Amino acid sequence: MKVELFDFHLPEELIAQVPLKERDASRLMVLNKETGEIKHESFKSIVEYFNDGDCLVLNNTRVMPARLFGMKEDTGASIEILLLKQQEDNVWETLVKPAKRVKEGTVISFGSGVMKATCVGSSEHGGRLLKFNYEGIFYEVLETLGEMPLPPYIKEQLDDRERYQTVFSREIGSAAAPTAGLHFTEEILDQLKAKGVSVAFITLHVGLGTFRPVSADTVEDHEMHAEFYQVTEGTASLLNETRAKGGRIISVGTTSTRTLETIATKHNGHFVSENGWTNIFIYPGYEFKGIDGMITNFHLPKSSLIMLVSALATRENVMNAYETAVTEKYRFFSFGDAMLIL
């Protein structure tokens, strides 16, 4: 299957640069995955599309302030670092700019020496392995020294860092936000619960591979990045109970979807408590085993994300929906509007 089949023209002015003042003020496109029928709503109306006995699944990951600015101890040269994945013994896989200045043995200092990092090797795609030295708790130091790593297509500064976190974020570890969850407020979650909808949480730490376009010519040749996920016993039980009683499982975002499908695929449609790394790649032809519906944002052309959405609602329906979204001037990407697929 050609990657070009998932391309579309997106005017740059439709890429949302800042979040709306109110989280739930975004627009909502409702797409019937079988017929392709489209309805235009506001996100606040999403409660109307849920039934008593349904289960909403949210990703409770929290974004790290993973962008650090330091200097080489030997020359004083400025170095920018983006944390990607933690390994053992305080070693992190990172992206470094300019990478050519950071060789094995290079020491970088942050915050007037509050924290230091030594390059201990290289990783794929030109990354660097850095071992950090500091006093106290790493994530507390990071909160002081780090900046939020907004996606590359967002050029504006974010005034409030919490607007790039969901209201239910708990487990720190992501390099990017699970952006479909940004629309939810405590009020909407309360309205869903009052209607008899169960709310379950999974954790998947989002990697920067999320933003990379598919570089292969054919979909089947693309290799997905791996991301860490975790599902608790309580969530697994709630999902199995929902399915047994005939309720729908509706995931929020591609991250929740990939987690649920990873587990359901491994266990014949059953959910269990487990954690691990997933590189599941969902594209048209995939048979869903874990979810019945999905809430998502509008994604980049030729991305693995738009391929996942197309697997759920067919490529034809999704590409038509995206063409409609452009015509109707929906807001795209991380701070953009939402789509509900049922």
N, C-alpha and C positions, 0 to 999 in steps of 0.2 A: 504494500500500500504506500503510495507516494505521500511524502510529508507535505508537498505543495497543496494537497487536497484540503489542508487545514489552515491555509493562508487566507487573510482577508484584509481589506484596506481599512486602516484605522487613522482618522485625522488626529494629529497630535493634540489638538485642543480638547479632545475627549478623555485624555489621560488625566485622572484626578490628581492634583498636586497636593491638596490639603484635605483633611477630613471635614465633613460637615459639622456644624456646631453641635447638633444633636445626633447621637449615634443612630437612632432609628428613623431619621428624617430622609434616608435614602429611598430611592425608587426600588420597586420589586417587579421583575418580569416573571410571570408564572408560565411555565412551559409544560404542556402535556407531552410526556415522553412517547406516547403511542401515536397520537394524531398530529403532533406538532402545533396544536392550537396555542395561541399566545394571549395572555391577559396582562394588562398594565395596572399595577397596584402601587401602594406605598408600603414600606417595610412594616409599618405598624399594623397592617392588616393581615400579617402572616399567620396570626393565631387562628384566623377563620379557616385556614386550610388544614388544620390538625383535628384529629378525632380523639375522643376518649379511648385510651388504650394504646395510643401511639407512643413511641419513644424517640426523643430528640437526643442525638449524640454530639457532644461538644469536645473539642480538644483544649485541655486546660494547660497547655504549655505556656511558658512565659519567655519573652524575648530577652536575651542578654544584651546589655550595652556593650556589644562585642567589638566596636571599633576603637582602637587605641592609637594615640599619637605619642611617640617617644623619640629618643635620639641615641645614635651610636655613641658608646662611651669613648671610643678612640678618636673619632673625628668630629663629633657633635652634629653629624648630618641628621636631618629629620627623617623619621621612618613612620609610615602608617601601617597598622596591622589590623587584620580582621580575623577574629577567632572563628574557626569552623567546627572542629570536632576534638573533644578531649580524649587523650590516650592515657597511658599509665604515668605515675610519678610526676604529676603536674606538667606533663608534656601535652601541647596542643598542636593540632594541624592548623596552619594559618595561611592566609594570603598576605603577602608583604609588598609594599610599594616604597621605593623602587627595589625590586627583588635582587637585582644584580649587586646591590651594596651589602646584602646580608648573606654571608657565607658561613659555613660551619665554624663555630667558635666565636662569632660576632656576639657582643653583649649590647643589649638595648635597655635603656633606662627610662622609666616612666614616673611622672610626678615627682621630680627632683630626687629620684632614687627610692621612692616608696615601694616600687616594684621593679624588678629586673627580669630580663629574659635572655637566655643564651640559645643560639641556634645550634641544634644538635643533629640536623640532617635536612633532607629535602623530601617532598612528597609529590604526588602526581599533579600535573597541570601547573608546574612551577611553584608550588607552595613550599612553605618552610615549616619544619618541626621546631617549636620553641619550648624550652623548659623554663618555667616561671619560678622565681623566688620572691617571697613576700612574707609579711607577718600577719597573722590573723586568719580570717576566712576569705577565700579567693573571691567569691561572688560579692562580698561586702566591699572589698577593695575595688572590684570592677565597677560597682555602682558609683564609686567616687571618681574614678579615672576614665571610665569608658563613655562612649557616645552610642546612641541608637543607630544600628546599621540599616538605614532606609534603603529600599530597592533602588537600583541605578536609574530607573526612569522617573524618580521623584527628585525634582531639583530644588524644591522649597525646603526651608528649615522647619522642623516641627517644634511648635512652641511648648506643647505639653507632651512629655514622653509617654504618659499613660494612654494617649489616644492611639498609640501603636501597640497597645496591650488590650486584650479582651477584659471585660469586667469579671470574668471567672478564671483569669490566668493564675496559676499556682506554682507549677513545676518549672523552674528556670532551666533553660538549656537550648533555646531556639536562636538561630541566626536571623530569623524572619518571623513575622506574625502569621498565625492562621487567620487570614484576613476576612474570610466569610463570617467569622465569629465577632468581628468588630461592630456589626450592626445591632447586636443584642444588648438590651438593657436589663436590669434587675426587674423592672416592671413587666416587660414582655415575658421573661422567664416565669414570673409569678402568675401571669395570665394563663400561660400554657399549663402550669401545674394545677391551677384552679379548674381547668377544663378536663383534667384527668390524664394529661400527658406526662409521662415519666421523663426525667432529665438525667442522662447518664454522661459520665466523663471518661475519656481516654486521654492518653498522653502520647503525642508524637512530636519529637523535636525537629523543627523544620530546618533543613539545610539550604545553603545558597544555590544548590543545584536546581531548586524550584524555579529560579529566574532564568536559567540557561535555556535558550531555544534548542530544539532538536537539530543537531548539525548533520545527521545522516540524511541521505536522499530518500531512503525508505524507512517507514516506521519500525519495521521488524529489526532493523540494524541498530536502533538506538539502545544504548545501555543506560539504565536508570541509576541514579545515585542512591546510596543506602541511607536510611534515617532510623533513629532509635525510637521504639514504641513500647508502651506499657499499658496493660489492661488489668484492672483489679478483679478480684473474685466477685465483688458486689456488682460491678458493671456487667460482667459476663452473665451472672445470674439474672439480672434485669433484662438483658437482651434476649436470653433464652426464654424467659417468662413472657416477654412481649410477643415473640414469635409463636409460642405455644397457644396463646390466647387470640391469635389472629390480628394483632396490632401491627402497624407499620413501623419499620426502623428507618428514620430519616436522619442522615448524617449532615453535619455542618462542615463544609469544606472538603477539599480533596484530601487533606491530611487525615481527617477522621475516616473518610471513605477508604483510603488505602490501608489504614490500620484494620478496620473491620473486615475488609476483603482478604487481607493477609491471613487473619485468624480463621475466618470462615472457609477459606480455600484449604487450609491445612487440616481442618477438622470436620469436613463434610457438612458445612452449613451450621455447625454448632460453635458456640462461643465458649472460650476457656480463658482463665487468668494466665497471662504469660507476658514476658518481655523479650525483646530481641531487636534485630535489625531487619528492615524490610527494603527490598528494591523492586517490589512488585510494579509492573508496568501495565497499566490498563488502557486498552485502546479498542476501537470497534472490532467486534467479534468475541469480546470477552463476555462470559456469562456471569452476571452478578449473583453472589451467594449470601451476602451479608446485609445489603441495604435495599430499601424499596423506593426511596426518594432522597433528594439531596438539595442543600442550599449552598450556593457558590457565588463567587464574584465573576466578572467578565475578564477573561484571561488573554495572554499574549498570543498573537498569531503563531502558528506552527509550534506551540509549546506542548509538552506532555500533558499539561492540565486541560487544554481544550480537547485533546484526544480522549482523556478520561471521561469528560462530560459527554463527548460524542458517543462513547461506548454505552452510556446509559440511555441517551435519548435519540440515537442515530445521528450520523454525520449530517445528513440532509436537514433534519430538524434543527440541529444546533447551528449550522452555518446560516440557515435562514433566520434563526433567532438573533444571531450576531449582526446580520445585515439589517434587521429591523432595529436592533439596539443602536446601531450607528445612525440610521435614518432618524430615529426618535431622540437622538443625542443623550443616550445613557452615559453615565460616567464609568470609565474603565479602570481596571486593575485594583491595587491594594486599598485605596481610599474611595473606590467607586461604588456603583450600585450593585444590587444582588439579583440572583436568579433562583427561583424555586422550581425544581424539576420533580414532578409527580406523575 
